[in-house]
Amino acid sequence: MSLVDVTAAMQRAGIRRLCAIGGDADWVWQQAARWRAELPGDWLTLSDSHELPDAVAPTALRTLLGREFQHAIFDARDGFHAEAFAALAGTLRAGSWLLLLTPAWKSWPNQPDADSLRWADVAEPIATPHFIQHLQSLMLRDPQVMLLRQHQPVRQAAGIDWPAWRCQAPQQQAQMLQQLSAMPKGVAVITAARGRGKSALAGMLAQHNQHALVTAPAKVSTDVLAAFAGEHFRFMAPDAILALESPPPAQWLIVDEAAAIPAPLLQQLVQRFPRVLLTTTVQGYEGTGRGFMLRFCATLPDVRYFQLDEPLRWSPNDPLEQWLSQALLFEDAQENRVNAEIAIYPATPQHNLPALEAGYRLLASAHYRTSPLDLRRMLDAPGMRFWLAGEAEHITGALWLVEEGGLAQPLADAVWAGYRRPRGNLVAQSLAAHAGFAEAATLRSLRISRIAVQAAKRQRGIGKTLVATARQQAQDYDYLSVSFGYTEALWQFWRACGFTLVRIGSQREASSGCYAAMAMLAITPAGSALQQQAAQRLARDWPWLQDLVDLPLVIASDANQQLNEDDEWLLAGFAWALRPFEASYAALQRLVRHSPSPLLNAILLQKQTLHDVAQHVGLNGRKALMHKLRGEVAQVLIQHDAHAADRWQQRLRSLQ
């Protein structure tokens, strides 16, 4: 059966397939060129190589979302951008081939992957054997994947008697539209995998109702919705809606890809309209919407759930979607109903890959920003540690830790001063750069990146046991740390695990809408000393930090607010290095009360905005104002103690 005949049969069956072509660069491209010549189509090509004609960089694929293509090529010879691969597959219509260009099959797992620079916190590309071997294993097991490997027999695209495709998606959409149109006041939530037509359905609702308002994380992502809404498409950004004193008149607020909007903003939006439709992708390259369902929708008082499961652009039996779902672990975590005592054990890609994959699915179900990038990091990035609860593939809890710290003292001091920001080390660097403890980056630590427990198994102590086990087995480290979007419930959990709060960020996180909080659990005496000092500094600074952080958090504050040596060293870092204004805020508040000066008075005592102060003194923007403010603080420190100021300047110059 010829390639043209097989492709025609795929078209009738409404399916798409994968063909992997591996070998020397020239040979691989020759094979791809033959396919392009034999099969008419768009042949959208994703590649960072300048040698391929009309190639689109993987990072630019988002500009093509919402469009459909016939056939595509994904160039993975230098690196495998997993999110772009998944997104490219989602643009292909029925009857399409996706050609995956790879290095020689045997050498591929050991070849440096340029994509690792995005997620592995490495200076040079590393090999990613576990992920690549995972892909290869799935390709070899799937008879629907065609393999063209140089110097090896071709696994032919054998003709298969696929049933004819009769798309049922329009009927499902019509039934759901009827239910939505008759819905009384409340919130409707539509979840669907990519390609099921949820944005189209939302657009139909807007067109049918004619009094709907649409919002989304970005207007550019609403093209499909707008096409179906037609002349009744009205869009406003989320922050623009909330900036109005009263909401614009609308019978429906339609929120496309609601999981990508910070929960506090979404909560306010939902409360302002009589009927709200939230749509979200439950799996895909952006991250899962399962966590969104669990964490946000469960808090809504009057909510109805709808699920689109019939694909719109391909058959439910589509081989490409099925293979991709396995490759990037898009399947939902399976509920484990075993009630026996739950074992806690470490896992590695080398020895526990099936269990680790089950743990990843569990983490993805609980954290809606989880994406294939996290899968790549989990399998091949250095410094990853995992603890699982359960047995085999029946995982009820998962804990993901990342090695941090161990920086040389000069580098840690440069991080403290604001001169350096090496890759990785999220909490260790933040405690140095913002909380002011360079030793946080020199000590060795493990940061808890993710933790999840199956919904049915919660409130049984599994999460606490995972944390306790990780601490007991981390004797080569000085402390455990965690960074989380602050909520009282989350802090209660970490406090119950023995953690101490050591930092609160001054900006809300874009993903959660919460302030970033950091906590630590000491293991060694050096870790205990750091934990105590950091907690004491937070307590002393908290009365001032509440100017920047709008949190009803009670921290027993230190009554001693006199300027001390620690303050002066931190202020020297602000004056003569690059320590941030927000990180220096509490020390600056103590300084202005000790030695008033014009800019400090205006900003800290009179509480004028930075914009107003800059305008008043004739400066253009925040950067110019900060430069002048640093100079003013330097003069105050010199007047206070010229000898100490000179010593500080010399030390800071040595850190550059």
Beta strands, then each sheet from edge to edge (+ up, - down):
strand 1: 17-22
strand 2: 44-46
strand 3: 72-75
strand 4: 97-102
strand 5: 112-113
strand 6: 126-127
strand 7: 146-149
strand 8: 186-192
strand 9: 212-215
strand 10: 252-255
strand 11: 275-281
strand 12: 303-308
strand 13: 344-347
strand 14: 384-391
strand 15: 394-405
strand 16: 444-453
strand 17: 479-485
strand 18: 500-508
strand 19: 515-522
sheet 1: 2+ 3+ 4+ 1+ 7+
sheet 2: 5+ 6-
sheet 3: 9+ 10+ 11+ 8+ 12+
sheet 4: 13+ 14- 15+ 16- 17- 19+ 18-
end
